[in-house]
Amino acid sequence: MFAVVPGSGLATGVKVAGAEALVVRQLAALLAENSLGAGADLGQRVARYRAVIELAFAERSVVPLPCGTIFRSRASVERWLELHHSPLQEALEFVAERAMMRVRVGVAGAPATEAAAASVDGRLWTALRGLKGDAIAAIPVVSGAEARAERAAVCAYLIDRDEIGAFEQRVASLTSAEPHLRVELSGPFPAYDFVQMDFGG
């Protein structure tokens, strides 16, 4: 199972982004047959997962499931959609007409002293915090330890789709204002970093 999308205008069995829709009330799951232990390597599975979600995202709201999510049967998917109908509907409403952008801020070279390193770390996160006011939500994608090791900080921002151009301009102005920093912008993407699902007992 790749994702949950709005069920409006869809019928069970219809293809969406190369996956089969299974519709339960106002929700639709995007599915593909899978044989346990079947051949595709991890890279191919991830590429297929992203292709389905991002093609669907071009046309509708998408709540991605974790890559590699497998249900025993279509009946299991139907039960799961019924059981979690309200939170899934709320998740779709939260991401509707919104997209995720990722911003990576880095510096070249290693700081000469610990004090200089701390100053660099502070500037990286200050630059990213300055973009939060332009977003619906923002979360760091890497931990502080990872950021220090890479001399880079990465945040994901959830943006209204009609504000993407303005956000891109804001990131460009950050690049101009902080010429010592390397600023990389990617997206728009589905809200991968803003949807979490717990399949534990």
PyMOL commands that set and color helices and strands:
alter all, ss='L'
color gray80, all
select helices_A, chain A and resi 42-57+74-83+85-95+114-129+132-134+144-150+161-177+192-194
alter helices_A, ss='H'
color red, helices_A
select strands_A, chain A and resi 3-6+15-16+19-24+27-31+63-64+98-106+137-140+152-160+182-189
alter strands_A, ss='S'
color yellow, strands_A
deselect
rebuild
show_as cartoon
